[in-house]
Amino acid sequence: SSEKPPAYQRFHTLAQDLLPGLTLPYKFKVLAEMFRSVDTVAGMLFNRSETITFSKVKQAVQDMMRKQFEERHIGQIKAVYPNSYRLRQEKNIPTFGNGMKKSDYQLTLEPVLGEEEKVDGRPHLSASRLLQRRKEFNHNLVNIVKQHHKAFLAALNPPMVVPEEKLTRWHPRFNVDEVPDITPAELPRPPQEDRLSTAQEVLSAARGSLTPKMEKALANLALRSAETGAGEPAVSKAPSPASTSSALKGVSQALLERIRAKEAQKLQALMTRDVRQEERLTMLGRLPAMARVLRNVFVAEKKQALTMEAACTRMSDSYDVQMPLGEMEKHLRLFAELLPDWVEIHTMRTDTYIKLDKGKDLGLITERLTKAVKEAEAL
């Protein structure tokens, strides 16, 4: 069939939340917020059939974000998400007293929408489509960082290769804030004769009040402004391979390679660890300290068993990390899973009870829990 698949299929991957381990540089987060603001303003203007000019968007975005918003940011948005907007230079657009002449060229933006996104026969930028566009923009930003991360891994000694679809966090030594800024895409420019005449108008107005040297410099600038030229793209600097320090001199090269290979294997496991596995590992890490608190709760209550609700409440009051009762119950159930001879959970009628063997050596319990943590980290 030549028909496009429905939107819920085409944008399925965008519905997935970004993994918490794949953080973005601060400047990328700011750009993502700028895109959201631009889309919000452009959506309102577009749905009202108004021409979206950069001057309108600029003022609104700056009011929303309290940050400077320039044409280069539009270029960066276009570079990250090429199919977000059609950009044009147009004139004879009503200016409504914004300081521009009606005959001046203005940069205009038009959201790119599909044929199916119409209301009463006219394209409409809906709230759900705005959300899809925002998620697509964020995914594109993450993909840009992934390319720099891939170059970083390739420059390590030994080099590492991690499948992008399995990546859940960056390498510990990869500094996301050192990722180069996005090179803006080239924006459409007014016709050459208009650019040249504008520069010449500035030169004529300033002539007579400048020194001959300054007039010559301004004239050269006028000529250069008539020429179109794209800036050189920023080159991401890959880190140099790690060199063997003087402290390792005399150590067998084969041994060093084995150590590095083992370390690389551990790091690869860390970077591809499943989110659910990571959550379980976090919970496991808390259990050795929680074991003493749990035993103290039962000793203080002087009971063989407590209701799950009472046990969770007492634990939440005593443990130094605040967490909801439901989250605390997950930890208590994990105790019963790992140490069924120490913690038992029984459901009787409408209540769930937790029972603890206070006669067990707490030192041995802690040792078993620590061993479970190490085994989970090795996976």
C-alpha positions in Angstrom: 0.0 0.0 0.0 1.2 3.5 -0.9 -0.6 5.0 2.1 1.6 6.2 5.0 1.3 4.2 8.2 -0.6 5.9 11.0 1.2 8.4 13.2 1.2 6.1 16.3 3.3 3.6 14.3 5.6 6.2 12.6 6.4 7.9 15.9 6.4 4.8 18.2 10.1 5.2 19.0 9.6 8.8 20.0 7.0 7.8 22.6 9.8 6.1 24.6 11.3 8.2 27.3 15.0 9.0 27.1 17.2 6.9 29.4 18.2 8.7 32.5 21.9 7.7 32.1 22.1 9.5 28.7 22.3 13.0 30.0 22.7 16.0 27.6 25.1 18.9 27.8 23.6 22.0 29.5 23.8 24.0 26.2 21.9 21.2 24.4 19.2 21.3 27.2 18.9 25.1 26.6 18.5 24.5 22.9 15.9 21.9 23.5 14.0 24.4 25.6 14.3 27.0 22.9 12.9 24.6 20.4 9.9 23.9 22.7 9.3 27.7 23.1 9.6 28.3 19.3 7.2 25.5 18.6 4.7 26.8 21.1 4.8 30.3 19.6 4.9 29.1 16.0 2.0 26.7 16.7 -0.3 29.5 17.9 0.6 31.8 15.0 0.3 29.0 12.5 -3.1 27.8 13.7 -4.3 31.4 13.4 -3.1 31.6 9.8 -0.6 34.3 10.7 2.8 34.6 9.0 5.5 33.5 11.4 8.4 35.9 11.3 11.6 35.6 13.2 11.0 39.0 14.9 7.7 37.8 16.4 9.2 34.5 17.6 12.4 36.1 18.9 10.5 38.5 21.3 8.1 35.8 22.5 10.9 33.2 23.2 13.0 35.8 25.0 10.0 36.7 27.2 9.4 33.0 28.0 13.0 32.0 28.6 14.6 35.2 29.8 17.5 34.3 27.5 18.8 35.9 24.4 17.5 34.3 21.2 19.2 34.9 17.9 19.1 33.7 14.3 22.0 31.3 15.0 19.7 29.4 17.3 17.2 29.0 14.5 20.2 27.6 12.4 21.1 25.2 15.2 17.5 24.0 15.4 17.5 23.5 11.7 20.8 21.5 12.0 19.4 19.2 14.7 15.9 18.8 13.1 16.1 19.6 9.4 12.4 18.8 8.8 11.1 21.0 11.6 10.6 24.2 9.6 10.7 25.6 6.1 12.7 28.9 6.3 12.3 31.7 3.7 13.2 35.3 3.2 10.0 37.2 2.3 9.0 40.8 2.1 5.7 42.8 1.9 4.8 41.3 5.3 2.8 43.6 7.7 5.3 44.8 10.3 2.9 46.5 12.8 5.4 49.0 14.0 8.3 46.6 14.8 10.8 49.0 13.4 11.0 47.3 9.9 9.8 48.5 6.6 7.2 46.5 4.7 9.6 46.3 1.8 12.3 44.8 4.0 13.0 41.0 3.8 12.1 39.1 6.9 13.0 35.5 7.9 9.8 33.4 8.0 9.2 30.0 9.5 6.6 27.4 8.4 6.2 24.2 10.4 6.6 21.1 8.2 3.5 18.9 8.6 2.1 15.8 6.9 -1.0 15.6 4.7 -2.9 13.7 7.5 -2.4 16.6 10.0 -5.2 18.8 8.8 -8.3 20.3 10.4 -11.1 21.4 8.0 -8.7 20.9 5.1 -5.9 23.1 6.5 -2.7 21.9 8.2 -3.0 22.2 12.0 -0.2 21.9 14.6 -1.9 20.0 17.4 -0.7 19.6 21.0 0.1 15.9 20.3 2.2 16.8 17.3 4.0 19.4 19.3 4.9 16.7 21.8 6.1 14.4 19.1 8.2 17.1 17.6 9.8 17.9 20.9 10.6 14.2 21.6 12.1 13.9 18.1 14.3 17.0 18.7 15.5 15.5 22.0 16.2 12.2 20.4 18.2 13.9 17.6 20.3 15.7 20.3 21.0 12.4 22.1 22.1 10.9 18.7 24.5 13.8 18.2 26.1 13.2 21.6 26.2 9.5 20.8 28.4 10.2 17.7 30.9 12.1 19.9 30.7 9.3 22.5 31.4 6.8 19.8 34.5 8.7 18.7 35.6 8.9 22.3 35.3 5.1 22.7 37.2 4.5 19.5 40.1 6.6 20.8 40.5 4.7 24.0 43.3 2.2 24.6 42.0 -0.4 23.9 39.3 1.0 21.7 35.7 0.1 22.7 32.6 -0.5 20.5 29.2 -0.4 22.2 26.1 -0.9 20.0 24.1 2.3 20.1 20.8 0.5 20.7 22.2 -1.1 23.9 23.8 2.1 25.3 22.1 3.1 28.5 24.8 5.5 30.0 27.9 7.3 28.9 31.4 6.1 29.6 32.5 7.4 33.1 35.3 9.4 31.7 33.2 11.0 28.9 32.4 14.6 29.8 29.2 15.5 28.0 29.7 19.2 28.7 32.9 19.1 26.5 30.8 18.1 23.4 31.2 20.9 20.8 28.3 23.2 20.2 26.1 22.6 17.2 27.2 24.3 14.0 24.1 26.2 12.8 22.7 25.3 9.4 22.9 28.1 6.8 19.8 30.2 6.8 18.2 31.6 3.6 19.5 35.0 2.8 17.8 38.0 1.0 18.7 38.3 -2.7 22.2 39.5 -3.3 21.3 42.9 -4.6 19.2 43.6 -1.5 22.1 42.6 0.8 24.5 44.8 -1.1 22.2 47.8 -1.2 21.5 47.5 2.5 25.3 47.5 3.3 25.8 50.4 0.9 23.0 52.4 2.6 24.8 52.0 6.0 28.1 53.1 4.4 26.4 56.2 2.8 24.8 57.2 6.1 28.1 56.9 7.9 30.2 58.5 5.3 31.6 61.8 6.4 31.6 61.0 10.1 34.3 58.3 9.8 38.0 58.3 9.2 39.2 57.2 5.7 40.6 54.0 7.3 37.2 53.1 8.9 35.4 54.0 5.7 37.6 51.5 3.8 37.0 48.8 6.3 33.2 49.4 6.2 33.3 49.3 2.4 35.1 45.9 2.5 32.5 44.7 4.9 29.8 45.7 2.5 31.4 43.7 -0.3 31.9 40.6 1.9 28.2 40.8 3.1 27.1 40.3 -0.5 29.0 37.0 -0.7 27.4 33.8 0.6 29.6 31.5 2.5 29.1 28.7 4.9 31.2 28.6 8.1 33.6 25.7 8.7 31.9 23.0 10.8 33.3 22.5 14.3 35.5 19.5 14.6 35.1 17.3 17.6 38.4 16.7 19.2 38.8 13.0 20.1 40.7 12.3 23.2 44.2 11.0 22.7 44.9 7.4 23.6 45.9 6.8 27.2 49.6 6.6 27.6 51.4 4.2 29.9 52.5 6.2 33.0 56.0 6.0 34.5 54.5 4.1 37.5 53.8 1.2 35.1 57.3 0.9 33.7 58.6 -2.6 34.1 55.1 -4.2 34.2 54.5 -6.8 31.5 52.8 -5.5 28.4 50.7 -8.6 28.2 49.5 -8.1 31.8 48.7 -4.5 31.1 46.6 -5.5 28.1 44.7 -8.1 30.1 44.0 -5.5 32.8 42.8 -3.0 30.2 40.7 -5.6 28.5 39.0 -6.6 31.8 38.4 -3.0 32.7 36.9 -2.3 29.2 34.6 -5.3 29.7 33.4 -4.0 33.0 32.8 -0.5 31.5 30.9 -2.0 28.6 28.7 -3.9 31.0 28.1 -0.7 32.9 27.2 1.3 29.8 24.7 -1.3 28.5 23.1 -2.3 31.8 19.3 -2.5 31.6 17.4 0.2 33.5 15.5 -2.4 35.5 18.7 -4.1 36.4 20.2 -0.8 37.4 17.2 -0.1 39.7 17.6 -3.6 41.3 21.3 -2.9 41.8 20.5 0.4 43.5 18.1 -1.4 45.9 20.7 -4.2 46.6 23.2 -1.6 47.5 20.9 -0.2 50.2 20.2 -3.6 51.8 23.3 -4.1 54.0 22.6 -0.8 55.8 18.9 -1.5 56.0 19.4 -4.9 57.5 20.5 -3.5 60.8 17.6 -1.0 60.8 15.1 -3.8 60.1 16.4 -6.0 62.9 16.3 -3.0 65.3 12.6 -2.4 64.3 11.7 -5.9 65.3 13.7 -5.9 68.5 12.0 -2.6 69.5 8.6 -3.9 68.7 9.2 -7.1 70.6 7.1 -9.1 68.1 7.8 -12.1 65.9 5.8 -10.6 63.0 4.5 -7.2 61.9 2.0 -6.1 59.2 3.7 -5.0 56.0 2.3 -1.5 56.5 3.6 -1.2 60.1 7.0 -2.5 59.1 7.3 -0.1 56.2 6.2 2.8 58.3 8.8 2.0 61.1 11.5 1.5 58.5 10.7 4.8 56.7 10.9 6.6 60.1 14.3 5.0 61.0 16.1 4.8 57.7 18.2 7.8 56.7 17.0 7.9 53.1 13.4 9.1 52.7 11.3 7.0 50.3 7.6 6.2 49.8 6.0 3.3 51.7 5.6 1.4 48.4 9.3 1.8 47.6 10.2 0.6 51.1 8.0 -2.5 50.6 10.0 -3.4 47.5 13.1 -3.5 49.6 11.5 -5.7 52.3 10.3 -8.1 49.6 13.8 -8.2 48.2 15.1 -9.2 51.7 12.7 -12.1 51.6 13.8 -13.1 48.1 17.5 -13.1 48.9 17.3 -14.3 52.5 14.2 -16.5 52.9 15.7 -18.1 56.0 15.9 -14.6 57.7 12.8 -12.7 56.3 9.5 -14.3 55.5 6.4 -12.7 54.0 2.9 -14.3 54.6 -0.5 -13.2 53.3 -3.3 -14.0 55.7 -6.9 -12.9 54.7 -6.7 -9.2 54.0 -3.3 -8.5 55.6 0.3 -9.2 54.6 2.7 -9.9 57.4 6.5 -9.9 57.5 8.4 -12.2 60.0 12.1 -11.9 60.9 14.4 -14.4 62.7 16.1 -12.2 65.3 18.4 -15.1 66.3 20.5 -14.9 63.1 24.0 -13.3 63.3 23.7 -9.8 61.8 27.3 -9.9 60.6 26.7 -13.1 58.5 23.5 -11.5 57.1 25.4 -8.4 56.1 28.2 -10.5 54.5 25.6 -12.4 52.4 24.0 -9.2 51.2 27.4 -7.7 50.3 28.2 -10.8 48.3 24.8 -10.5 46.5 25.7 -6.9 45.6 29.0 -7.9 44.1 27.5 -10.8 42.1 24.9 -8.4 40.7 27.5 -5.8 39.7 29.5 -8.5 37.9 26.5 -9.3 35.6 
